[in-house]
Amino acid sequence: MFYVGVTSDLINRAEEHKSKKYPHSFTAKYNCNKLVYFEFFTRIEEAISREKQLKNWERSWKEALINKVNPFWKDLSMDPFFID
């Protein structure tokens, strides 16, 4: 299962998903707790537009996008460079 979303605080949001801070949320229900891909935008409008685009993509397209930058599907939130 894939979760696509927008946040202004990726580190905090990743931790919320891992800890299931919101137990009735989509991410808690489907155990989406691994960050395998992210993009940064300077304007929220751009981020929301990209979110809508990705949500309409086929699963295979999303997998190809992830594989391009993270072929081993490593949890990027566990990477020390992510936290800096």
C-alpha positions as CSV (number, residue, x, y, z in Angstrom):
1,M,0.0,0.0,0.0
2,F,1.2,3.5,-0.8
3,Y,0.5,6.7,1.0
4,V,1.0,10.0,-0.7
5,G,0.7,13.2,1.3
6,V,1.9,16.7,1.9
7,T,3.5,18.1,5.0
8,S,5.5,21.1,6.1
9,D,7.4,19.0,8.6
10,L,8.5,15.7,7.1
11,I,10.6,14.5,10.0
12,N,7.7,14.9,12.5
13,R,5.1,13.4,10.0
14,A,7.3,10.3,9.5
15,E,7.5,9.9,13.3
16,E,3.7,10.3,13.6
17,H,3.2,7.5,11.1
18,K,5.7,5.2,12.7
19,S,4.2,5.7,16.2
20,K,0.6,5.5,14.8
21,K,-0.2,8.8,16.6
22,Y,-3.6,8.8,14.8
23,P,-4.7,5.2,15.3
24,H,-7.7,5.5,12.9
25,S,-5.8,7.0,10.1
26,F,-5.1,5.5,6.7
27,T,-1.4,5.0,7.5
28,A,-2.2,3.3,10.8
29,K,-4.8,1.1,9.3
30,Y,-2.6,-0.1,6.5
31,N,0.7,0.0,8.5
32,C,2.3,2.6,6.2
33,N,5.3,3.5,8.3
34,K,8.3,3.4,5.9
35,L,9.4,6.6,4.1
36,V,10.8,5.4,0.7
37,Y,10.5,8.6,-1.4
38,F,10.0,12.3,-0.9
39,E,10.2,15.5,-2.8
40,F,10.7,19.1,-1.6
41,F,8.9,22.1,-2.9
42,T,9.3,25.8,-2.1
43,R,5.6,26.6,-2.6
44,I,2.7,24.6,-1.0
45,E,0.7,25.0,-4.2
46,E,3.4,23.0,-6.1
47,A,3.4,20.3,-3.5
48,I,-0.3,19.9,-3.5
49,S,-0.3,19.8,-7.3
50,R,2.3,17.1,-7.3
51,E,0.4,15.1,-4.6
52,K,-2.7,15.1,-6.7
53,Q,-0.7,14.0,-9.8
54,L,1.0,11.1,-7.9
55,K,-2.3,10.0,-6.4
56,N,-3.6,9.5,-9.9
57,W,-0.7,7.4,-11.0
58,E,-0.8,3.7,-11.5
59,R,1.0,1.6,-8.9
60,S,3.7,0.5,-11.4
61,W,4.6,4.1,-12.2
62,K,5.0,4.9,-8.4
63,E,7.1,1.8,-8.0
64,A,9.3,2.9,-10.9
65,L,9.7,6.3,-9.4
66,I,10.8,4.9,-6.1
67,N,13.1,2.3,-7.7
68,K,14.9,5.1,-9.6
69,V,16.0,6.8,-6.4
70,N,15.7,4.1,-3.8
71,P,16.1,0.7,-5.4
72,F,16.3,-1.2,-2.1
73,W,13.3,0.6,-0.6
74,K,15.4,1.7,2.3
75,D,13.5,3.6,5.1
76,L,14.8,7.0,4.4
77,S,13.6,8.4,7.7
78,M,16.2,6.0,9.4
79,D,19.0,7.6,7.5
80,P,21.2,9.9,9.6
81,F,21.5,12.3,6.7
82,F,17.7,12.6,6.6
83,I,17.5,14.0,10.1
84,D,20.2,16.7,9.6
